[in-house]
Amino acid sequence: MIQYFHYDKPFALELGGELPELTIAYHTFGTRNQDADNVVWVCHALTANSDVADWWPHTVEKGCFLDPDKWFTVCANIIGSHYGSTGPLSVNPATGEPYYADFPNLTIRDMARAHALLASHLGIRRIHALVGSSVGGFQALEWACGEPDRFNRLILIATDAKASPWTIAIDETQRMAIKSDGTWGQRRDDAAMAGLATARAIGLLSYRGPESYNITQNDPVSDVVTLSHRACTYQQYQGEKLCRRYNAYSYVSILDAFDTHDVGRDRGGVENALRSIEAQTIIVGISTDIIFTPPEMRRLASMIPGVGKALKNVEINDDVFKQTEAIIHSMTPKERENPALINGSRKQRIAAGSGTTVQEVNRLLKQFDDTRKMMKTVAGGMPQMAKMAGRMKR
């Protein structure tokens, strides 16, 4: 269930100015143990919310990565977002009306400071594991550099220590799409919806990549010429889907914050900042991601002291999001909890139910087992991390 923390004092912002008051929406799962050493904090990506169980399926379940019987998991909706924390659709106390385009500029460092504020409110000092992907990874890295003695473990998925010119260019292209919409700037919740849909379609290209599209969006074999293509309807659907749950002002606000990311700012540069991280760290690269590529992940790993040597060259091949999800959904709850139950006949049933092959089921099970072994190495015995890293993306 969603919860709210209301901070009734001014919240100063890195770029100047302040929020007169601050609301942070958040979810928790599980129970903090007596020693308070079972806290896991998840930082979400661009358009996600604080309900981890909603957007990262089969993780907040018994026997899975964020098993609520073992871990006390916290996820806070980032400021500037659409889902309950103070953002562009919030009422500005000075005017009595929503901020919309007048919402002040944020940075990733502001978001990390808001997380720290909530942690203090919850009485959380030490965090066993901090998890983040993409812009969630930005927040995790910023927080880990700002308070290195707070975290035991750090798990980063497809992210970086500084926004690159390439990522900034992609973000600017999305902003251009939104601001070219004639309704941008109008004081209404649904302003620039057409622009937002286009921006989402652009974003999908950047982190799904050609391999994913070429596998999942192929047209049926036919001798008939057509102007209707699965890839086209997929892009349109994904854009429209986001518009049903998000707003353009929040999207632009977070893209702007994305571009400010630099853990080295005021810390003597990126390498010096990353050397301050004390947590044992695992870094996962997604092979289809063209924003945060596996070579960039290896470079990031080389600069963080807590990344084990055995993990520095590990890549998780994230081939087919839809196939992976279909395979998992075709498993019974007991099979998801204990994959060792999946014998030959069960694999055949799962393959038939998911529209895949036994070989693809075997491949997923092997990736699942490899990832679990990595997690045990780095996270001190935390259970398997579901092969759904792509669902954490922006």
C-alpha positions, 0 to 999 in steps of 0.5 A: 500500500502506498504511504506518504511522508510530508516534510513541511520545511523548505527543501533546498535545491542544488540549482537554486531555489527551493520547494516550500514543502515536500511530499514523498510517496513510497512503498515498503514490503516485508518487515524490518528485523530486530537488528534492522540489518535486512533493509533493501532500497530500490531506486526506480527508473524514469516512468516507474513508481514506488510499487516495485511489485507492480513493475518488477514482477516475480521479485517481491515474492517468497523465495525471490530476490526481494523475498518479503519474508526475509527483506524489508524493501523500500522504494520511494517515488522520485521527486518530480515524478507523476506518482504522488511525490512532489512534482509538476502537477502538485499545487504550488503553495505560493499560487494555489495552482499546479506548477506545470512548466513552472516546476523548479529544476531538479538534479539527481543529487536532489533526488538522492537527498530526498531518499536520505530524508525519507530514510531518516524519517523511517529511522533507517541508518544502515541499508543492506543493499541499494538497487537501481537501474538506468536513472535509478542507478544514477540515484543509487550511485549518487547516494552511495558516493554521498553517504558511502558508509550507509550501504553494505551492497550496491546493485547497479543495472544499465547505468553510469556515473555521469550522463554522457553526450550521447544520453543527453542527445537522446534526452534532448530529442525526446524533449524536442518531440514534447515541446513541438506539441502545440499544447506544451506549456498549457496549464492542464494535466494532459498537455503535450500528450502527442509529444509525450507519446513520440518521446516514449517511442524514441526512448524505447528505441534507445534501450530496447535496441535493434536485437530486441526489435528484430526478434519480437517485432517481425512481421508474419511471412507473406507475399502480400505488400502491406504498410501495416507493420508490427514494429509500427503498431508496437511503437504507437501502442507504447506511446499511447500506453504511457500517456494513459498513466503519465504527464509530459511535465514530469517526463521533461523534469526528470529528463532534465535531472537525468542530464545533470548527473555527475557523481564527480561534481564537487568531489574531485572528478568521477574516478575519485568519487567512485573510489569513495564507495565502500559497498560490495558492488555488482554491475549488470550490463544489458546487451541490447541497451544502446544507452548504457552499453556493456563496455561502459558497464565494464569501465564503470566496474573498473572504477569501483573498489567493491566490484569483485574481480570475478564479476568485472567481465560478466554480461547478462544477455538480455535477448527477449523481454517478451519471451522471458516474461512469457516463460515466467508466466507459464511457470507455476508459483512453486516452479518460480519459487524453486526452479529445481522442480522443472524437469523435462516434462515441465519444460515441455509444458512451459515451452508450449504455454509460452510459445517458445522452445525447450532450448529457450526455457533451458537458456533462461533457467541457466541465466537465472542460475548464473545470476543467482550465483552472482547475487550470492557472491556479491550480496551475501546470500541474497536470493536470486535476482529475477531475469527481468532487469529490462523491466527496470529500465526507463 
